[in-house]
Amino acid sequence: GSGGQPSPQGSIPPHPAPQHYGVTSPISLAPPKDIDCVQTQKLVEAMRPFGVFEDEEEQNHRLVVLSKLNSLVKEWISELGESKNLPPSAAANVGGKIFTFGSYKLGVHTKGADIDAVCVAPRHVERSDFFQSFFEKLKHQEKIKNLRAVEDAYVPVVKFEFDGIEIDLVFARLSLQTVSDNLDLGDDSRLRSLDIRCIRSLNGCRVTDEILHLVPNKENFRLTLRAIKLWAKRRGIYSNILGFLGGVSWAMLVARTCQLYPNALASTLVNKFFLVFSKWEWPNPVLLKQPEESNLNLPVWDPRVNPSDRYHVMPIITPAYPQQNSTYNVSTSTRAVMVEEFKHGLAVTNEILQGKSDWSKLFEPLNFFQKYKHYIVLTASASTEEHHLEWVGLVESKIRVLVGNLERNEFITIAHVKPQSFPGNQELCKHGYVSMWFLGIVFRKVENAESVNIDLTYVIQSFTDTVYRQANNLNVLKEGMKIEAAHVKRKHLHYFLPAETLQKRKKKCTEGKMLFLCKLVVIKKVLWWKEVLCKYLGLGHTVLVQNCYIHLGKGLSVAASELMNLKFPFFLWHLLVCCRGFPVKNYQILHLLFQQTVFVLLKNPSNSPLTGNRYFFR
């Protein structure tokens, strides 16, 4: 089951956590202060508008749906036992159970999120039975919709919607005669002589349970993880398939932070998360516990033994046997993007905890289309909607191959893919269904850059050839399926995307804030201006500052006009520089006044102390 709605303040332990968690000693055992409770409450309020918390009714609905699904599983396993000639008394008591895992089991699922679950069955149930007879049973349930099986996936899965809730159900067959309700999946011996697909199916459950066992305070962990997952999605770095981190990886990073600060509340833990992982010395692995030896001889992550493991750039190791690296898709580019975001998160949360900003700033989205000067636009098109869905799935799973190809180019330092895809515009969709992805590119600074012609044709061609070849091998390629990629400069993105998607975010600024900034400019710059301004105005700097305050106190437009009369162009110019994006009316007034004062100066440049000042005319 899931943890319920967290208490807004998190959970304050009555005494410091006594147990030692993790592979090192904690960094700090400091208990929370009153201000931490206040900040945690503010964090919760900042998260609410994003739908991260379910209400009690929605939680209860999930419990009812899972209970019905559990009953269906038991019923099916019993019926199957009878059809395989088990004695009726045995068939009635063979059991079977649904175990949840992932974000729901961790207690951090959002409104409308799907539920990951595993159907655990006794030994008389074959995998083929699950994908045939159980699939048929689900088909005939009135409240089950959108039923589909993905039998050839790495972890084979049945997906469906049960009374409005999306469920991803995997299957595991244990070598037991019965599966009781109190079965412990954490026992490694349960994995003995199991099919590898069953081991993978159980792994999600075992990892989730182990993470919860390894954190000092579950409520503080949950609230922190909710905040970090929301932040990662807003900043465009939540995607396992594209080489960023998926849910389980974020959970393990947060769990490690909780181990290092076992008594801290969520507001502190979010800040410490950014502190720890902005300074982490990758590729040192993140471990929640020392890996345990086992005689089951399953493949585990171990760079001492497996050469391929040595190439992992950001290893985060699952705590349950067999230990795996959950971040094998991460590349040097995606890691660099994430580390930059960790540093940004640290700066923002430092500001918040110092009272200089509020938590909503942490969840501001990344302005991806203004971040880079160069982009690669990748388009996947197909002639029918059904073909398009299939094609998009394959292309998306291969985008990290393109990122890898770009990284190997000597002139490219970053290839940053935006996880969200976009529908093609009318022009692109003339001949079918189109999806687009965008990759931001940073080129390495080189001497004589004008003479260097960077040709990405081969990189792009190599990628498209790989996708076509794999699609052909999987018998996915259909007539009309196309993939294209092109290098596009930022100024040409409007050919692909609507203006509202590309628009720069305008800073909201009140006149009051503008006045405050103006005062700040005067105070900070007064010593630097002193010589120039005193020479021009013939005033002592103390009088000057007082003069500025007097005029600014009368309102912006009055101040501007009075300062203009005082022949105060340098100050006006600074207002212009500092106040871009402020209310248009005020900006226009200042701009007009500035032009007039500069005109006056230029008519008699020999008397101006500002002539030749590069900073002034920049």
SEMAR-240544 format. One line per field, with one value per residue (C-alpha): residue in one letter; x, y, z. Coordinates in Angstrom, 3 decimals. Layout:
% SEMAR-240544
residu = A,...
x = X,...
y = Y,...
z = Z,...
//
This chain:
% SEMAR-240544
residu = G,S,G,G,Q,P,S,P,Q,G,S,I,P,P,H,P,A,P,Q,H,Y,G,V,T,S,P,I,S,L,A,P,P,K,D,I,D,C,V,Q,T,Q,K,L,V,E,A,M,R,P,F,G,V,F,E,D,E,E,E,Q,N,H,R,L,V,V,L,S,K,L,N,S,L,V,K,E,W,I,S,E,L,G,E,S,K,N,L,P,P,S,A,A,A,N,V,G,G,K,I,F,T,F,G,S,Y,K,L,G,V,H,T,K,G,A,D,I,D,A,V,C,V,A,P,R,H,V,E,R,S,D,F,F,Q,S,F,F,E,K,L,K,H,Q,E,K,I,K,N,L,R,A,V,E,D,A,Y,V,P,V,V,K,F,E,F,D,G,I,E,I,D,L,V,F,A,R,L,S,L,Q,T,V,S,D,N,L,D,L,G,D,D,S,R,L,R,S,L,D,I,R,C,I,R,S,L,N,G,C,R,V,T,D,E,I,L,H,L,V,P,N,K,E,N,F,R,L,T,L,R,A,I,K,L,W,A,K,R,R,G,I,Y,S,N,I,L,G,F,L,G,G,V,S,W,A,M,L,V,A,R,T,C,Q,L,Y,P,N,A,L,A,S,T,L,V,N,K,F,F,L,V,F,S,K,W,E,W,P,N,P,V,L,L,K,Q,P,E,E,S,N,L,N,L,P,V,W,D,P,R,V,N,P,S,D,R,Y,H,V,M,P,I,I,T,P,A,Y,P,Q,Q,N,S,T,Y,N,V,S,T,S,T,R,A,V,M,V,E,E,F,K,H,G,L,A,V,T,N,E,I,L,Q,G,K,S,D,W,S,K,L,F,E,P,L,N,F,F,Q,K,Y,K,H,Y,I,V,L,T,A,S,A,S,T,E,E,H,H,L,E,W,V,G,L,V,E,S,K,I,R,V,L,V,G,N,L,E,R,N,E,F,I,T,I,A,H,V,K,P,Q,S,F,P,G,N,Q,E,L,C,K,H,G,Y,V,S,M,W,F,L,G,I,V,F,R,K,V,E,N,A,E,S,V,N,I,D,L,T,Y,V,I,Q,S,F,T,D,T,V,Y,R,Q,A,N,N,L,N,V,L,K,E,G,M,K,I,E,A,A,H,V,K,R,K,H,L,H,Y,F,L,P,A,E,T,L,Q,K,R,K,K,K,C,T,E,G,K,M,L,F,L,C,K,L,V,V,I,K,K,V,L,W,W,K,E,V,L,C,K,Y,L,G,L,G,H,T,V,L,V,Q,N,C,Y,I,H,L,G,K,G,L,S,V,A,A,S,E,L,M,N,L,K,F,P,F,F,L,W,H,L,L,V,C,C,R,G,F,P,V,K,N,Y,Q,I,L,H,L,L,F,Q,Q,T,V,F,V,L,L,K,N,P,S,N,S,P,L,T,G,N,R,Y,F,F,R
x = 0.000,0.942,1.924,-0.855,-0.802,2.330,1.927,2.884,5.673,7.128,7.853,9.960,11.527,11.092,14.778,17.591,17.527,19.650,20.325,23.250,22.006,24.119,27.707,29.211,28.531,25.958,27.164,24.896,22.629,21.264,17.590,15.159,14.507,11.163,12.113,12.587,8.958,7.813,9.920,8.655,5.049,5.848,7.413,4.220,2.084,4.324,3.900,0.094,-0.780,1.085,-1.264,1.353,-0.955,-4.021,-7.038,-8.413,-11.176,-8.672,-6.425,-9.352,-10.371,-6.894,-7.153,-10.548,-9.213,-6.136,-8.321,-10.540,-7.479,-6.039,-9.326,-9.276,-5.736,-6.626,-9.762,-7.836,-5.015,-7.557,-9.497,-6.236,-5.273,-8.525,-8.022,-4.543,-6.059,-5.043,-7.337,-10.219,-9.109,-5.559,-6.723,-8.839,-5.846,-2.929,-3.134,-1.440,-1.030,-0.606,2.404,2.761,6.093,7.434,6.066,2.778,4.503,6.952,3.965,4.969,2.561,0.846,-2.799,-3.766,-0.448,-0.350,0.325,3.175,2.377,3.598,1.337,3.096,1.894,2.722,4.606,1.618,1.078,3.172,4.146,2.139,-0.948,-0.600,-0.462,-3.258,-5.877,-5.449,-5.390,-8.703,-10.166,-9.241,-10.846,-14.229,-14.130,-16.563,-14.384,-11.160,-10.299,-7.324,-5.985,-2.707,0.180,3.870,5.228,8.598,9.639,12.744,10.242,7.122,3.998,0.207,-1.118,-4.726,-7.041,-9.103,-11.988,-10.042,-6.634,-3.765,-2.020,1.223,1.163,4.202,4.365,6.561,6.217,7.794,8.901,6.364,3.187,1.300,1.706,0.403,-0.670,2.278,4.925,8.254,9.714,12.840,14.179,16.939,16.289,12.970,15.033,16.608,16.150,13.734,13.370,15.326,12.095,10.584,13.695,13.364,9.646,10.364,13.278,11.091,9.277,12.425,14.224,11.274,10.916,14.652,14.761,12.006,13.942,17.088,15.762,15.714,12.298,9.817,7.610,10.535,11.884,8.503,7.994,11.562,11.211,7.934,9.694,12.734,10.629,8.496,11.647,13.247,10.138,9.891,13.578,13.303,15.649,13.174,13.509,15.351,14.862,16.512,19.555,18.437,17.128,13.917,11.816,13.844,17.123,15.711,14.370,17.825,19.536,16.966,17.319,21.102,20.552,18.204,20.884,23.420,21.025,18.815,17.020,16.441,13.024,12.138,13.016,16.561,16.808,15.940,18.763,21.193,20.249,21.532,24.588,25.587,25.049,26.371,29.679,29.583,32.734,31.256,31.707,31.983,28.803,25.898,25.202,22.479,24.174,27.201,26.410,25.852,27.418,25.114,25.578,22.811,25.398,23.199,24.927,25.474,26.997,30.709,33.270,36.073,34.625,32.602,34.567,31.346,30.424,33.589,32.103,29.062,29.405,26.853,26.291,23.404,23.221,19.988,20.116,18.439,20.203,21.061,22.479,22.171,23.085,19.780,21.474,23.274,21.604,23.288,25.941,28.563,26.216,23.137,25.248,26.688,23.169,22.006,25.026,24.434,20.824,21.970,24.137,21.250,18.969,21.543,21.753,17.951,17.352,20.131,18.268,14.971,16.363,17.931,14.491,15.483,13.100,10.211,9.764,7.860,11.177,12.542,9.752,10.125,10.482,13.713,13.537,14.986,14.447,16.357,19.179,21.130,22.144,22.092,19.578,18.987,15.371,14.471,11.222,9.489,6.598,4.192,1.154,-1.339,-1.937,-1.361,1.948,2.948,2.490,4.626,7.280,7.508,8.079,11.007,12.565,12.345,14.096,17.011,17.470,20.216,22.166,22.068,23.220,26.135,27.072,27.020,29.130,31.830,32.150,35.296,33.575,30.525,30.615,26.893,23.939,20.833,17.578,14.267,12.231,8.937,8.042,5.986,3.444,4.544,3.088,0.628,3.413,5.172,1.923,0.787,1.698,0.868,1.462,4.625,6.375,9.416,12.166,14.710,18.324,20.252,23.875,26.923,29.954,33.461,35.189,38.016,40.550,39.783,36.178,35.205,37.377,36.028,33.108,31.331,29.472,26.949,25.672,27.578,26.519,22.856,23.026,24.658,21.825,18.976,20.592,20.776,17.083,15.945,18.101,16.749,13.163,13.681,15.127,12.125,9.654,8.366,9.267,6.196,5.753,5.537,7.674,10.404,12.979,14.871,17.205,18.592,20.812,18.774,19.827,17.723,16.517,14.968,13.064,9.886,9.610,8.913,7.258,4.549,5.563,4.062,6.341,9.452,8.547,11.002,9.506,8.911,10.012,7.124,8.114,6.086,6.855,7.659,10.254,11.671,12.037,13.730,16.179,16.868,17.720,19.922,21.755,22.457,23.772,25.931,27.345,27.633,31.342,32.079,29.956,31.174,33.901,31.921,28.640,30.148,32.107,28.976,26.496,28.810,27.271,28.770,27.880,25.835,23.633,23.407,22.075,19.575,18.503,17.857,15.769,13.707,12.911,12.312,9.902,7.590,6.880,8.749,7.546,7.849,11.311,12.425,11.274,12.781,16.066,16.069,15.743,18.736,20.690,21.045,21.590,23.942,21.431,18.657,20.816,21.361,17.621,17.243,19.868,18.434,14.792,14.407,11.174,9.552,6.179,6.314,4.896,7.589,10.314,9.198,9.198,12.732,13.870,12.491,14.079,17.361,17.395,16.761,19.508,22.018,21.101,21.890,25.229,26.182,25.554,28.342,30.541,33.615,31.883,30.752,32.704,31.097,32.719,34.746,33.361,32.954,30.730,28.321,27.983,28.052
y = 0.000,3.646,6.163,8.700,12.455,13.700,16.068,19.549,19.971,16.546,14.374,15.537,12.614,12.856,11.971,12.077,8.979,6.423,4.040,4.501,4.494,4.224,3.422,6.428,8.347,11.156,14.664,16.261,15.021,18.524,18.479,20.788,24.351,26.171,28.021,24.646,23.755,27.098,26.655,23.080,24.306,26.956,24.276,22.180,25.199,25.946,22.340,22.176,23.995,21.293,18.481,16.492,15.556,13.331,13.852,11.100,10.158,9.545,7.502,5.345,4.795,3.409,1.024,-0.241,-0.806,-2.682,-4.836,-5.771,-6.566,-8.713,-10.671,-11.173,-12.585,-15.039,-16.135,-16.683,-18.645,-20.867,-21.500,-22.235,-24.749,-26.632,-26.666,-28.159,-30.924,-29.647,-31.096,-28.626,-28.069,-27.258,-25.067,-23.004,-22.243,-21.679,-17.930,-15.406,-11.719,-8.254,-6.324,-2.636,-0.891,2.356,5.788,4.413,2.056,4.799,7.027,9.808,9.308,12.381,12.924,10.666,8.758,5.115,2.235,-0.241,-3.710,-7.301,-10.336,-13.030,-16.552,-20.098,-22.627,-24.163,-20.819,-20.318,-16.958,-17.898,-18.329,-14.742,-13.340,-15.612,-16.744,-13.841,-11.375,-12.911,-12.616,-8.921,-8.418,-9.412,-7.025,-4.172,-1.486,-2.416,-0.402,0.126,-3.375,-4.190,-6.595,-5.861,-9.380,-8.742,-5.847,-6.071,-6.517,-7.978,-6.082,-5.915,-2.337,-1.333,1.214,-0.105,2.179,5.260,4.243,3.277,0.073,-1.513,-5.144,-7.426,-11.126,-13.344,-17.087,-18.393,-21.979,-22.293,-24.370,-21.479,-17.693,-16.417,-12.868,-12.459,-13.559,-11.711,-10.816,-9.414,-12.934,-13.480,-17.239,-16.490,-15.729,-19.184,-20.935,-18.264,-17.183,-13.920,-12.134,-13.073,-11.800,-8.472,-8.315,-8.834,-6.397,-3.263,-4.419,-5.503,-2.211,-0.050,-1.960,-1.761,2.017,2.494,0.315,2.400,5.898,7.274,8.966,7.909,11.029,13.422,11.220,11.232,14.980,15.662,13.177,14.764,18.152,16.836,14.907,17.988,20.118,17.588,17.500,21.298,21.586,18.955,16.335,13.584,10.865,7.572,6.736,9.992,9.677,11.672,10.034,8.075,7.770,5.081,6.991,10.223,8.188,6.745,10.162,11.569,8.490,9.015,12.661,11.532,9.126,11.965,14.337,11.900,14.465,17.202,18.254,18.455,22.146,21.434,18.094,19.677,22.186,19.485,17.299,20.021,20.604,16.920,16.146,19.415,18.503,14.694,13.328,11.281,8.504,7.417,5.376,6.382,3.440,3.165,0.120,-2.089,-4.664,-8.104,-11.284,-14.073,-17.620,-17.216,-16.095,-13.478,-10.684,-7.610,-4.153,-4.436,-2.417,-4.581,-7.591,-6.175,-3.923,-2.382,-1.114,1.021,3.267,4.287,8.021,8.525,5.189,4.995,1.430,-0.313,-1.650,-5.050,-8.131,-8.377,-4.832,-2.881,0.592,2.396,5.129,3.203,5.515,8.660,10.200,12.873,15.482,14.574,14.373,17.849,19.235,17.645,18.855,22.385,22.078,20.823,23.948,26.159,24.392,24.968,28.698,29.050,27.097,29.034,32.229,30.753,29.653,33.106,34.668,36.347,34.316,31.876,28.200,28.916,30.040,26.494,25.175,27.724,25.833,25.838,28.292,25.673,27.541,30.595,28.637,27.645,29.323,26.091,23.246,20.016,19.397,15.723,14.802,11.418,11.091,8.362,8.201,6.818,7.581,3.947,3.745,7.116,5.961,2.878,4.874,7.626,4.997,3.486,6.822,8.188,5.090,5.790,9.535,8.890,7.241,10.606,12.341,9.868,10.491,14.259,14.002,12.170,15.111,17.026,20.415,19.653,19.886,19.537,17.868,18.510,16.869,18.298,15.320,16.714,16.054,18.504,17.930,19.099,22.340,22.443,22.664,19.574,17.615,17.986,14.383,12.650,12.635,14.299,14.532,16.701,16.664,19.412,19.097,22.145,22.126,23.846,24.063,24.070,27.445,27.231,29.716,31.057,29.874,31.674,29.307,26.129,24.578,22.076,19.564,17.438,15.642,12.430,12.350,12.779,10.314,7.700,8.081,7.872,4.803,3.108,3.778,2.536,-0.592,-1.446,-0.732,-3.096,-5.821,-5.513,-5.559,-2.162,-0.185,0.616,2.625,6.331,6.149,8.790,10.277,13.486,15.730,19.174,21.793,24.949,28.259,29.719,32.583,30.044,27.971,29.932,27.911,24.837,26.082,28.635,31.979,31.198,28.142,30.153,33.365,34.636,34.759,38.362,39.226,40.477,43.673,46.243,49.928,49.502,46.887,49.144,52.018,49.685,48.574,52.161,52.994,49.924,51.020,54.428,53.000,50.311,52.490,55.822,55.561,54.442,57.297,59.859,61.412,61.512,62.698,65.234,66.735,66.914,68.043,69.849,68.012,66.125,62.450,62.579,65.312,63.304,60.188,62.233,63.947,60.575,59.347,62.545,62.310,58.552,58.899,60.993,58.158,56.945,59.251,62.380,61.265,60.681,64.058,65.910,64.058,64.987,68.632,68.117,66.959,63.446,61.300,58.784,57.834,57.577,55.363,53.034,52.891,51.746,49.045,47.729,47.978,46.085,44.140,46.611,48.256,49.532,52.955,53.711,52.317,54.512,57.607,56.848,56.064,59.319,61.315,59.522,60.285,63.957,64.207,62.398,64.769,67.717,66.159,65.383,68.987,70.026,66.922,68.842,69.701,66.141,63.987,60.963,61.326,58.278,56.221,52.799,51.533,54.413,53.931,50.105
z = 0.000,-0.163,2.440,2.914,2.636,4.429,7.322,6.086,8.634,7.889,10.881,13.807,15.675,19.473,19.840,17.275,15.075,16.942,14.085,11.709,8.104,4.967,4.065,5.915,9.108,8.878,8.025,10.632,13.418,14.099,15.098,13.262,14.429,14.446,11.255,9.498,10.303,8.876,5.724,5.253,5.497,2.857,0.645,0.862,-0.070,-3.075,-4.284,-3.942,-7.206,-9.169,-8.071,-6.181,-3.302,-3.633,-1.406,0.823,-1.618,-4.435,-2.133,-1.021,-4.644,-5.396,-2.431,-3.658,-7.203,-5.909,-3.662,-6.634,-8.753,-5.951,-5.776,-9.551,-9.339,-6.555,-8.423,-11.668,-9.985,-8.232,-11.478,-13.284,-10.576,-11.091,-14.865,-14.262,-12.100,-8.682,-5.976,-5.333,-1.713,-2.864,-5.762,-3.373,-1.137,-3.535,-2.996,-5.233,-4.547,-6.012,-4.645,-5.506,-6.109,-7.548,-6.640,-5.269,-2.838,-1.855,-1.095,-3.505,-6.417,-7.839,-8.777,-11.679,-11.650,-12.702,-10.302,-10.813,-9.492,-9.750,-9.844,-7.778,-8.521,-7.292,-9.416,-11.266,-13.060,-16.212,-17.712,-20.824,-18.601,-17.392,-20.940,-22.193,-19.674,-17.217,-20.129,-21.308,-17.803,-17.693,-21.125,-19.720,-16.746,-17.243,-15.610,-17.422,-20.551,-22.891,-22.214,-23.990,-23.472,-24.137,-23.929,-25.590,-23.298,-21.063,-18.213,-19.912,-18.843,-19.169,-19.194,-18.566,-16.999,-14.075,-13.069,-14.164,-12.751,-15.068,-13.974,-15.240,-14.117,-14.405,-13.541,-11.343,-10.814,-7.604,-7.014,-4.186,-3.986,-2.409,-2.232,1.097,1.942,4.338,1.813,2.246,-1.151,0.546,1.137,-1.474,-1.509,-3.271,-6.394,-6.578,-9.951,-11.228,-14.855,-15.446,-16.429,-13.063,-11.257,-13.104,-12.253,-8.546,-8.595,-8.645,-5.517,-3.672,-4.459,-3.356,-0.071,0.609,-0.008,2.587,5.070,4.580,5.368,8.936,8.655,5.968,6.107,5.684,2.865,1.084,1.238,0.076,-2.791,-3.911,-4.033,-5.917,-8.457,-9.127,-9.487,-11.889,-14.087,-14.146,-15.091,-17.858,-16.352,-15.422,-18.058,-17.765,-21.451,-22.615,-20.368,-17.332,-14.135,-13.627,-10.482,-8.714,-9.241,-7.799,-4.858,-4.141,-4.272,-1.841,0.396,0.522,1.514,4.302,5.568,5.712,7.554,9.518,11.701,9.104,7.789,4.087,3.634,4.857,3.034,-0.338,0.145,1.332,-1.655,-3.990,-1.816,-1.764,-5.444,-6.899,-5.224,-5.700,-7.316,-10.153,-11.204,-7.541,-7.034,-4.794,-2.445,0.201,1.747,1.171,-1.545,-0.038,-1.353,-2.499,-3.737,-6.346,-8.950,-10.599,-12.558,-10.346,-10.923,-10.175,-12.171,-10.732,-12.555,-15.468,-17.854,-19.231,-15.729,-15.715,-18.405,-16.340,-15.674,-12.866,-11.085,-8.583,-7.297,-6.320,-2.734,-3.298,-4.689,-7.577,-7.372,-10.624,-11.832,-12.388,-14.468,-17.209,-19.790,-18.419,-20.693,-20.057,-21.584,-19.576,-16.418,-17.105,-17.582,-14.300,-12.305,-13.623,-12.444,-9.008,-8.698,-9.757,-7.236,-4.495,-5.250,-5.311,-2.074,-0.319,-1.258,-0.048,3.315,3.775,3.256,-0.018,-2.185,-1.886,-2.819,-6.025,-7.539,-7.197,-9.419,-12.215,-15.521,-17.496,-20.404,-22.774,-26.047,-24.831,-23.186,-26.314,-29.567,-31.564,-31.700,-33.521,-34.428,-34.794,-36.567,-36.695,-39.133,-40.236,-42.498,-39.935,-36.259,-35.244,-37.131,-35.704,-32.075,-32.721,-34.595,-31.949,-29.234,-31.126,-32.132,-28.575,-27.210,-29.602,-29.020,-26.502,-29.377,-31.161,-27.955,-27.764,-31.417,-30.874,-27.700,-29.628,-32.018,-31.017,-31.404,-29.205,-25.398,-24.544,-26.275,-24.140,-25.235,-24.016,-22.721,-24.026,-27.672,-29.749,-32.533,-35.960,-37.334,-40.255,-42.812,-41.426,-40.998,-44.626,-45.374,-42.092,-38.342,-37.007,-33.627,-32.922,-30.309,-29.716,-28.594,-27.379,-28.556,-27.055,-29.348,-27.928,-28.136,-30.636,-31.963,-35.445,-35.032,-38.267,-40.291,-38.634,-40.487,-38.231,-40.373,-38.469,-41.578,-40.854,-37.170,-38.111,-41.019,-38.801,-36.264,-38.793,-40.411,-36.981,-36.275,-39.710,-39.370,-35.909,-36.990,-39.907,-37.651,-35.296,-38.228,-37.096,-40.236,-42.340,-45.508,-44.704,-41.545,-41.721,-39.392,-40.110,-38.141,-38.876,-37.238,-36.503,-34.947,-32.138,-34.331,-36.748,-34.170,-34.972,-38.196,-36.042,-32.850,-31.993,-30.497,-27.071,-26.740,-27.617,-25.782,-23.221,-19.749,-18.793,-15.321,-13.234,-11.555,-9.690,-9.608,-5.928,-6.750,-9.434,-6.980,-4.532,-7.231,-8.198,-4.597,-4.459,-7.604,-6.066,-2.808,-4.438,-7.188,-5.396,-4.616,-8.175,-9.533,-7.035,-9.129,-12.367,-10.874,-8.512,-11.374,-13.500,-10.847,-8.456,-5.485,-2.569,-2.703,0.546,-0.895,-4.108,-2.390,-0.375,-3.580,-5.242,-2.316,-2.279,-5.985,-6.023,-3.109,-5.304,-7.747,-10.781,-13.535,-11.346,-10.221,-13.791,-14.948,-11.943,-12.235,-15.913,-14.914,-12.632,-15.705,-14.371,-17.508,-15.997,-13.316,-15.922,-18.050,-15.102,-14.550,-18.156,-17.812,-14.541,-15.488,-18.750,-18.568,-16.148,-16.928,-20.513,-19.731,-17.153,-19.365,-22.276,-20.065,-18.930,-22.452,-23.814,-20.998,-21.474,-25.201,-24.492,-21.884,-24.091,-26.914,-24.606,-23.686,-27.272,-28.290,-25.942,-25.484,-24.337,-21.047,-20.386,-17.962,-19.637,-23.046,-23.987,-21.125,-22.797,-20.005,-20.538,-24.291,-24.273
//
